[in-house]
Amino acid sequence: MLASHIEGLKDKIEIVDREVAVSQEEKNQLTVRQAAVVYLMERETALTHSEREQYGAFLSREFFTKDDFGNLAGFYENTWDRLSEDGKAQMSYRVWEGVRQEQYQFSELPEAVREKEGQRLYQALKNEAALAGQLERIPQTDRHDFVTAWQSGKHEEAYQVLDRPAFAGNVAVTPQKQVSTAAVGHDLTEGVAIRKTEKTETQTEEKSRATGTADVLSIDIQLADANTQSVAPPRLSEPKQVAKAIQTPGNQ
């Protein structure tokens, strides 16, 4: 009976050890996500401090829902134009991810959001010879219907076209860009770093210049450990925890 009791205690200790290890890993990942959000906030030098905080709150979301519509409307009306192209791509990703998660249809978004995102997409689609990435997968008929409606000033009709599944399935789908620990300028949990692939960044910039349009895709965070071995990139999820950690009032 004593031996059995001891074995039971050993099993419980192992379980506790595993739970502690998982908890520490979650803390490490949260620290990395927080650093990534802060880094992306600080890059938006054209924004005021409060505007960067609101932008950071948006970045803490994996995708938007209808509950975000009020804050999104004000941000797109007053702040969006002063975002960098990378910042606009971040917002586009979360707007379209909300569509993919069936939180809303594109045509249901606030007018300011629909207009800015519609114009951005129009600029990327109007020159078929310069299409890049997954935008090429959108059927030619769907692209034509949207571009024609937008050019004719029939924006409501264009928004209805954007409700078609082909757009949600191919617009701002996959975060692309990588960032570096040096650029972030923050000490992360020991053994964890964020790195930047300069070649990828240069190619992306050259591609944007060649097409005359910005990449509609968003930014991704790729991690490496102390030995520079790649590990799976974390998603910028857990919005309440991250938003609280960066102390962004009124924009949860």
C-alpha positions as CSV (number, residue, x, y, z in Angstrom):
1,M,0.0,0.0,0.0
2,L,2.9,2.4,0.8
3,A,4.6,1.6,-2.5
4,S,1.3,2.3,-4.3
5,H,0.9,5.6,-2.5
6,I,4.4,6.6,-3.4
7,E,3.8,5.8,-7.1
8,G,0.7,7.9,-7.0
9,L,2.5,10.8,-5.6
10,K,5.2,10.5,-8.3
11,D,2.5,10.6,-10.9
12,K,1.0,13.7,-9.4
13,I,4.4,15.4,-9.3
14,E,5.0,14.6,-12.9
15,I,1.6,16.1,-13.8
16,V,2.4,19.3,-11.9
17,D,5.8,19.6,-13.5
18,R,4.2,19.3,-17.0
19,E,1.6,21.9,-16.1
20,V,4.3,24.3,-14.8
21,A,6.3,23.8,-18.0
22,V,3.3,24.5,-20.2
23,S,2.5,27.6,-18.1
24,Q,6.0,28.9,-18.5
25,E,5.9,28.3,-22.3
26,E,2.6,30.2,-22.5
27,K,4.2,33.1,-20.6
28,N,7.1,33.1,-23.0
29,Q,4.8,33.2,-26.0
30,L,2.8,36.0,-24.5
31,T,6.0,38.0,-23.8
32,V,6.9,37.6,-27.5
33,R,3.5,38.6,-28.7
34,Q,3.6,41.7,-26.5
35,A,7.0,42.7,-27.8
36,A,5.9,42.2,-31.4
37,V,2.8,44.4,-30.8
38,V,4.9,47.1,-29.2
39,Y,7.4,47.0,-32.0
40,L,4.7,47.4,-34.6
41,M,3.1,50.2,-32.7
42,E,6.4,52.1,-32.4
43,R,7.0,51.9,-36.2
44,E,3.9,54.1,-36.8
45,T,5.7,57.4,-36.2
46,A,3.0,59.5,-37.9
47,L,0.5,58.6,-35.2
48,T,0.1,60.3,-31.8
49,H,0.7,58.3,-28.6
50,S,-3.0,57.7,-28.1
51,E,-3.4,56.7,-31.7
52,R,-0.6,54.2,-31.4
53,E,-2.1,52.7,-28.3
54,Q,-5.4,52.2,-30.1
55,Y,-3.6,50.7,-33.1
56,G,-1.8,48.3,-30.6
57,A,-5.2,47.3,-29.2
58,F,-6.3,46.4,-32.8
59,L,-3.1,44.4,-33.3
60,S,-3.9,42.4,-30.1
61,R,-6.9,41.0,-32.0
62,E,-6.6,38.0,-34.2
63,F,-9.6,39.2,-36.1
64,F,-12.3,41.8,-35.7
65,T,-16.0,41.3,-34.8
66,K,-19.0,43.5,-34.9
67,D,-18.2,44.7,-31.4
68,D,-15.2,46.4,-32.8
69,F,-17.2,48.4,-35.4
70,G,-17.4,51.6,-33.4
71,N,-13.7,51.8,-32.7
72,L,-12.9,50.8,-36.3
73,A,-15.1,53.5,-37.8
74,G,-13.4,56.2,-35.8
75,F,-9.9,54.9,-36.5
76,Y,-10.5,54.6,-40.3
77,E,-12.0,58.0,-40.4
78,N,-9.3,59.9,-38.5
79,T,-6.1,57.8,-38.3
80,W,-5.9,55.1,-41.0
81,D,-4.5,57.4,-43.7
82,R,-1.4,58.1,-41.6
83,L,-0.5,54.4,-41.1
84,S,2.4,53.0,-43.0
85,E,1.8,50.5,-45.7
86,D,2.7,47.8,-43.3
87,G,0.3,49.2,-40.7
88,K,-2.5,49.2,-43.3
89,A,-1.7,45.6,-44.2
90,Q,-2.0,44.7,-40.5
91,M,-5.5,46.2,-40.4
92,S,-6.5,44.6,-43.7
93,Y,-5.6,41.2,-42.4
94,R,-7.8,41.5,-39.4
95,V,-10.7,43.0,-41.3
96,W,-10.7,40.2,-43.8
97,E,-10.0,37.6,-41.1
98,G,-13.3,38.7,-39.5
99,V,-15.1,37.9,-42.7
100,R,-13.4,34.5,-42.9
101,Q,-14.4,33.8,-39.4
102,E,-18.0,34.6,-40.3
103,Q,-18.2,37.4,-37.9
104,Y,-19.7,39.7,-40.6
105,Q,-19.8,40.2,-44.3
106,F,-17.6,42.8,-45.9
107,S,-20.7,44.9,-46.9
108,E,-21.7,45.1,-43.2
109,L,-18.5,46.9,-42.1
110,P,-18.7,50.6,-41.2
111,E,-18.7,52.8,-44.3
112,A,-15.2,54.3,-43.6
113,V,-13.7,50.8,-43.3
114,R,-15.4,49.6,-46.5
115,E,-14.3,52.7,-48.4
116,K,-10.6,52.5,-47.3
117,E,-10.3,48.8,-47.7
118,G,-12.2,48.9,-51.0
119,Q,-9.9,51.6,-52.5
120,R,-6.9,49.7,-51.3
121,L,-8.0,46.5,-52.9
122,Y,-9.0,48.4,-56.1
123,Q,-5.5,49.8,-56.4
124,A,-4.1,46.3,-56.2
125,L,-6.5,44.7,-58.7
126,K,-7.0,47.3,-61.3
127,N,-3.8,46.3,-63.2
128,E,-4.2,42.6,-64.0
129,A,-0.7,42.4,-65.4
130,A,0.8,43.4,-62.0
131,L,-1.3,41.1,-59.8
132,A,0.7,39.3,-57.0
133,G,0.3,36.6,-54.5
134,Q,-3.1,35.0,-53.8
135,L,-4.9,37.9,-55.5
136,E,-4.2,36.1,-58.8
137,R,-6.5,33.3,-57.6
138,I,-9.6,35.5,-57.5
139,P,-11.6,34.5,-60.6
140,Q,-11.2,37.0,-63.5
141,T,-15.0,37.6,-63.5
142,D,-15.1,38.5,-59.9
143,R,-12.1,40.9,-60.2
144,H,-13.7,42.5,-63.3
145,D,-17.1,43.0,-61.6
146,F,-15.5,44.7,-58.6
147,V,-13.1,46.9,-60.6
148,T,-15.9,47.9,-63.0
149,A,-18.3,48.8,-60.2
150,W,-15.7,50.7,-58.3
151,Q,-14.5,52.7,-61.3
152,S,-18.1,53.6,-62.1
153,G,-18.6,55.0,-58.6
154,K,-21.0,52.2,-57.7
155,H,-19.4,51.5,-54.4
156,E,-22.4,49.8,-52.8
157,E,-22.5,47.4,-55.7
158,A,-18.8,46.9,-55.4
159,Y,-19.2,46.0,-51.7
160,Q,-21.8,43.4,-52.6
161,V,-19.2,41.9,-55.0
162,L,-16.7,41.7,-52.2
163,D,-19.1,39.5,-50.3
164,R,-18.3,36.7,-52.7
165,P,-16.3,33.9,-51.2
166,A,-13.5,34.3,-53.7
167,F,-12.4,37.6,-52.1
168,A,-12.4,36.5,-48.5
169,G,-10.5,33.4,-49.5
170,N,-7.7,35.3,-51.3
171,V,-7.4,38.9,-49.9
172,A,-5.0,39.5,-47.0
173,V,-4.9,35.9,-46.1
174,T,-1.4,35.1,-44.9
175,P,0.8,37.3,-42.8
176,Q,4.2,37.6,-44.6
177,K,6.8,39.9,-43.2
178,Q,9.4,39.0,-40.5
179,V,10.9,41.4,-37.9
180,S,14.1,41.4,-36.0
181,T,15.1,41.4,-32.3
182,A,17.4,44.3,-33.0
183,A,14.6,46.3,-34.5
184,V,12.3,45.5,-31.7
185,G,14.8,46.7,-29.1
186,H,13.3,44.7,-26.2
187,D,14.7,42.0,-24.0
188,L,12.6,38.9,-24.4
189,T,12.5,35.8,-22.3
190,E,15.9,34.1,-22.3
191,G,16.6,32.0,-25.4
192,V,13.9,33.6,-27.5
193,A,14.4,36.1,-30.3
194,I,12.6,37.7,-33.2
195,R,14.6,37.8,-36.4
196,K,14.2,39.5,-39.8
197,T,15.0,38.0,-43.2
198,E,16.5,41.0,-45.0
199,K,16.3,39.2,-48.4
200,T,12.6,38.6,-48.0
201,E,12.0,42.2,-47.0
202,T,14.0,43.6,-49.9
203,Q,12.2,41.4,-52.4
204,T,8.9,42.5,-51.0
205,E,9.8,46.2,-51.3
206,E,11.1,45.7,-54.8
207,K,8.0,43.9,-55.8
208,S,5.8,46.7,-54.4
209,R,7.8,49.3,-56.3
210,A,7.6,47.3,-59.5
211,T,3.8,46.9,-59.3
212,G,3.1,50.4,-58.1
213,T,0.9,49.0,-55.3
214,A,1.5,47.8,-51.8
215,D,1.2,44.2,-50.9
216,V,-2.3,43.6,-49.5
217,L,-1.0,40.8,-47.3
218,S,-0.2,41.3,-43.6
219,I,2.8,41.0,-41.3
220,D,3.9,37.8,-39.6
221,I,6.2,37.2,-36.6
222,Q,8.7,34.4,-37.1
223,L,10.6,33.3,-34.0
224,A,14.0,31.7,-33.5
225,D,15.6,30.3,-30.4
226,A,19.1,31.1,-29.2
227,N,20.5,28.6,-31.8
228,T,18.5,30.3,-34.6
229,Q,16.4,27.2,-35.2
230,S,13.0,28.1,-36.6
231,V,9.9,27.4,-34.5
232,A,6.2,27.9,-35.4
233,P,5.2,31.6,-35.4
234,P,2.6,32.6,-32.7
235,R,-0.7,34.1,-33.7
236,L,-1.4,37.5,-32.2
237,S,-4.3,36.1,-30.2
238,E,-5.6,36.3,-26.6
239,P,-6.7,39.9,-27.2
240,K,-7.8,40.7,-23.7
241,Q,-4.5,39.6,-22.1
242,V,-2.3,41.3,-24.6
243,A,-4.4,44.5,-24.7
244,K,-4.3,44.7,-20.9
245,A,-0.5,44.0,-20.9
246,I,0.2,47.0,-23.1
247,Q,-2.3,49.1,-21.1
248,T,-4.5,50.3,-23.8
249,P,-7.6,52.0,-22.2
250,G,-11.0,52.0,-23.7
251,N,-10.1,49.8,-26.7
252,Q,-10.5,46.2,-25.6
